[in-house]
Amino acid sequence: MSNTEVLPLLEADAAAPCCPPMTERPMTAIEAEAAAMMFKALGDPVRLRLFSAVASHEGGEACVCDISDVGVSQPTVSHHLKKLKEAGLLSSERRGTWVYYRVEPSVVAAMSHMLSGSA
């Protein structure tokens, strides 16, 4: 069973960025809301460490059992992973008793595009 969900950050069909490069034009209210959700999720040091642990894990995905050593309790880790999923930065899949997380590459590409101004 997959818990993958596409949020308004991206179009359902692919890697279209949520927002134009910041140097191109001012963001609309909707674009700013989508971007703020992403950056708010990454604005917590524990979430940033978890995101980094998943992103850098061999094979591009990580079992929660492999990334939960970030100095907080397991329920807190689960809370932070949920927030990263709600922001569209991670997707997950349950396999038996473990949940495996993956970074959503199209979301990271959209974030990069927005900040760098390149395609």
C-alpha positions as a printed NumPy array, in Angstrom:
array([[  0.   ,   0.   ,   0.   ],
       [  1.404,   3.355,  -0.999],
       [  0.774,   6.615,   0.807],
       [  2.03 ,   8.787,  -2.026],
       [  0.101,  12.014,  -2.38 ],
       [  0.565,  14.885,  -4.796],
       [ -0.079,  18.241,  -3.179],
       [ -0.859,  21.526,  -4.944],
       [  2.86 ,  22.238,  -5.013],
       [  3.157,  20.379,  -8.326],
       [  0.859,  19.611, -11.19 ],
       [ -0.384,  16.027, -11.061],
       [  1.355,  15.139, -14.313],
       [  4.939,  15.948, -13.501],
       [  7.787,  18.189, -12.603],
       [  6.307,  21.578, -13.343],
       [  7.573,  23.947, -10.686],
       [  5.087,  25.396,  -8.223],
       [  6.473,  28.816,  -8.651],
       [  8.524,  30.858, -11.084],
       [ 12.098,  31.735, -10.21 ],
       [ 12.043,  34.442,  -7.553],
       [ 13.915,  36.767,  -9.886],
       [ 11.358,  36.397, -12.7  ],
       [  8.313,  38.082, -11.143],
       [  6.576,  38.468,  -7.797],
       [  4.805,  35.336,  -6.571],
       [  1.051,  35.111,  -6.457],
       [ -0.604,  34.4  ,  -3.124],
       [ -1.185,  30.763,  -4.134],
       [  2.437,  30.298,  -5.237],
       [  3.706,  31.843,  -2.018],
       [  1.47 ,  29.534,   0.033],
       [  2.843,  26.439,  -1.741],
       [  6.46 ,  27.55 ,  -1.386],
       [  6.002,  28.518,   2.263],
       [  4.64 ,  25.062,   3.057],
       [  7.815,  23.478,   1.669],
       [ 10.203,  25.802,   3.431],
       [  8.279,  25.678,   6.702],
       [  8.623,  21.885,   6.681],
       [ 12.376,  22.217,   6.189],
       [ 12.659,  25.016,   8.757],
       [ 12.933,  22.622,  11.691],
       [ 16.416,  21.172,  12.378],
       [ 15.055,  17.67 ,  13.088],
       [ 13.023,  17.674,   9.869],
       [ 15.997,  18.922,   7.908],
       [ 18.147,  16.106,   9.34 ],
       [ 15.482,  13.505,   8.528],
       [ 15.077,  14.866,   5.001],
       [ 18.844,  14.787,   4.53 ],
       [ 19.041,  11.24 ,   5.903],
       [ 16.449,  10.026,   3.413],
       [ 17.934,  11.993,   0.506],
       [ 21.447,  10.689,   1.11 ],
       [ 20.503,   7.098,   1.914],
       [ 21.746,   4.403,  -0.448],
       [ 19.168,   3.523,  -3.094],
       [ 17.241,   6.749,  -2.687],
       [ 14.951,   5.49 ,   0.035],
       [ 15.294,   4.757,   3.728],
       [ 13.486,   2.635,   6.258],
       [ 12.32 ,   4.606,   9.258],
       [ 14.386,   2.182,  11.331],
       [ 17.552,   3.482,   9.599],
       [ 16.953,   7.208,  10.037],
       [ 15.316,   7.589,  13.459],
       [ 18.533,   8.383,  15.376],
       [ 18.184,  12.159,  15.349],
       [ 18.061,  12.786,  19.085],
       [ 14.287,  12.72 ,  19.593],
       [ 11.782,  10.01 ,  20.502],
       [ 10.244,   7.702,  17.906],
       [  6.811,   9.384,  18.137],
       [  8.499,  12.728,  17.48 ],
       [ 10.343,  11.276,  14.475],
       [  7.002,  10.022,  13.125],
       [  5.457,  13.463,  13.64 ],
       [  8.265,  15.162,  11.713],
       [  8.164,  12.625,   8.884],
       [  4.41 ,  13.211,   8.612],
       [  5.017,  16.96 ,   8.269],
       [  7.563,  16.349,   5.49 ],
       [  5.036,  14.141,   3.701],
       [  2.267,  16.731,   4.083],
       [  4.566,  19.301,   2.468],
       [  5.067,  16.944,  -0.477],
       [  8.79 ,  16.524,   0.176],
       [  8.634,  12.805,   0.994],
       [  6.497,   9.86 ,  -0.02 ],
       [  6.267,   6.585,   1.866],
       [  5.375,   2.95 ,   1.491],
       [  4.646,   0.41 ,   4.209],
       [  6.449,  -2.922,   3.806],
       [  5.508,  -5.315,   6.559],
       [  6.09 ,  -3.575,   9.866],
       [  8.405,  -0.867,   8.471],
       [  7.733,   2.302,   6.52 ],
       [ 10.157,   3.324,   3.772],
       [ 10.536,   6.973,   2.787],
       [ 11.654,   8.522,  -0.518],
       [ 12.431,  12.102,  -1.455],
       [ 10.118,  13.397,  -4.168],
       [ 12.666,  14.423,  -6.835],
       [ 10.232,  16.611,  -8.762],
       [  9.567,  18.684,  -5.637],
       [ 13.273,  19.157,  -4.991],
       [ 13.75 ,  20.141,  -8.643],
       [ 10.909,  22.653,  -8.34 ],
       [ 12.473,  24.131,  -5.203],
       [ 15.84 ,  24.407,  -6.923],
       [ 14.265,  26.01 ,  -9.989],
       [ 12.477,  28.565,  -7.861],
       [ 15.651,  29.533,  -5.985],
       [ 18.157,  29.39 ,  -8.805],
       [ 16.121,  30.733, -11.686],
       [ 17.286,  27.933, -13.994],
       [ 15.254,  25.231, -15.7  ]])
